Amino acid sequence: MKLKIKKGDTVEVVAGGDKGKKGLVLELNSSKLKVRIQGAKMQTCYDKEEGMVKREGLMDYSNVKLVSAAKAVKRTKSKAKSK
């Protein structure tokens, strides 16, 4: 399945507790249809080295909409001049 949202895109949350927040896509799991958005669905986790840490949780793909796509880098093959 081809998804419209990719890593680095800016999206807006349209459902759930963080409705209306905008952020960058940090991670995309295409098999489970989950996304991790910067600043949305903050969860408190315990890390042995750092202690209590707040991190972004995974959110369902259907709860976000694309605001602006990341700038795509065009790569073209350069032809080497041979003499």
DRENDO-1510 file (C-alpha; in Angstrom, 1 decimal, always signed):
<recs>
REC; n; res; u; v; w
REC; 1; MET; +0.0; +0.0; +0.0 .
REC; 2; LYS; +1.4; +3.4; -0.9 .
REC; 3; LEU; +0.9; +6.1; +1.7 .
REC; 4; LYS; +0.6; +9.8; +1.0 .
REC; 5; ILE; +2.5; +10.8; +4.2 .
REC; 6; LYS; +6.2; +10.3; +4.5 .
REC; 7; LYS; +8.9; +11.0; +7.1 .
REC; 8; GLY; +9.7; +14.7; +7.3 .
REC; 9; ASP; +6.2; +15.9; +6.2 .
REC; 10; THR; +4.2; +18.4; +8.2 .
REC; 11; VAL; +0.8; +17.0; +9.4 .
REC; 12; GLU; -2.1; +18.1; +11.5 .
REC; 13; VAL; -3.9; +15.9; +14.0 .
REC; 14; VAL; -7.7; +15.7; +13.1 .
REC; 15; ALA; -8.9; +13.3; +15.9 .
REC; 16; GLY; -8.1; +12.5; +19.5 .
REC; 17; GLY; -6.8; +14.4; +22.4 .
REC; 18; ASP; -4.2; +16.3; +20.4 .
REC; 19; LYS; -6.7; +17.5; +17.8 .
REC; 20; GLY; -5.5; +20.6; +16.0 .
REC; 21; LYS; -1.8; +20.2; +16.7 .
REC; 22; LYS; +0.7; +20.4; +13.8 .
REC; 23; GLY; +4.1; +18.7; +13.7 .
REC; 24; LEU; +6.7; +16.9; +11.7 .
REC; 25; VAL; +6.5; +13.1; +11.1 .
REC; 26; LEU; +9.4; +11.6; +13.0 .
REC; 27; GLU; +8.6; +7.9; +12.2 .
REC; 28; LEU; +6.2; +6.0; +9.9 .
REC; 29; ASN; +5.3; +2.4; +10.4 .
REC; 30; SER; +3.6; +1.4; +7.1 .
REC; 31; SER; +2.8; -2.2; +8.1 .
REC; 32; LYS; +0.8; -1.1; +11.2 .
REC; 33; LEU; -0.3; +2.2; +9.8 .
REC; 34; LYS; +1.1; +4.2; +12.7 .
REC; 35; VAL; +2.9; +7.6; +12.8 .
REC; 36; ARG; +5.0; +9.4; +15.4 .
REC; 37; ILE; +4.5; +13.2; +15.3 .
REC; 38; GLN; +6.7; +15.7; +16.9 .
REC; 39; GLY; +5.0; +17.2; +20.0 .
REC; 40; ALA; +1.8; +15.1; +19.8 .
REC; 41; LYS; +0.7; +12.2; +22.0 .
REC; 42; MET; +3.4; +12.8; +24.6 .
REC; 43; GLN; +3.9; +9.7; +26.9 .
REC; 44; THR; +6.0; +9.4; +30.0 .
REC; 45; CYS; +8.5; +6.6; +29.9 .
REC; 46; TYR; +11.1; +5.3; +32.4 .
REC; 47; ASP; +14.7; +4.9; +31.2 .
REC; 48; LYS; +17.3; +3.4; +33.5 .
REC; 49; GLU; +19.9; +5.9; +32.5 .
REC; 50; GLU; +17.9; +9.1; +32.2 .
REC; 51; GLY; +15.0; +8.4; +34.6 .
REC; 52; MET; +11.5; +9.7; +33.6 .
REC; 53; VAL; +11.5; +10.9; +30.0 .
REC; 54; LYS; +8.6; +12.3; +27.9 .
REC; 55; ARG; +8.5; +10.9; +24.4 .
REC; 56; GLU; +6.1; +11.0; +21.4 .
REC; 57; GLY; +3.8; +8.0; +21.1 .
REC; 58; LEU; +2.5; +6.3; +18.0 .
REC; 59; MET; -0.7; +7.6; +16.5 .
REC; 60; ASP; -3.0; +6.0; +14.0 .
REC; 61; TYR; -2.4; +7.0; +10.3 .
REC; 62; SER; -6.1; +7.9; +9.8 .
REC; 63; ASN; -6.1; +10.5; +12.6 .
REC; 64; VAL; -3.7; +12.9; +10.7 .
REC; 65; LYS; -3.9; +14.9; +7.5 .
REC; 66; LEU; -1.1; +16.2; +5.3 .
REC; 67; VAL; -0.4; +19.9; +5.6 .
REC; 68; SER; +2.8; +20.2; +3.6 .
REC; 69; ALA; +5.1; +17.7; +2.1 .
REC; 70; ALA; +8.8; +17.6; +2.7 .
REC; 71; LYS; +10.9; +19.1; +0.0 .
REC; 72; ALA; +11.8; +16.2; -2.3 .
REC; 73; VAL; +15.4; +16.1; -3.6 .
REC; 74; LYS; +15.6; +15.3; -7.3 .
REC; 75; ARG; +18.5; +13.1; -8.2 .
REC; 76; THR; +19.5; +12.9; -11.8 .
REC; 77; LYS; +22.3; +10.8; -13.3 .
REC; 78; SER; +25.0; +13.0; -14.8 .
REC; 79; LYS; +26.5; +11.9; -18.1 .
REC; 80; ALA; +30.2; +11.7; -18.0 .
REC; 81; LYS; +31.9; +13.2; -21.0 .
REC; 82; SER; +34.3; +10.8; -22.6 .
REC; 83; LYS; +37.0; +11.8; -25.1 .
</recs>
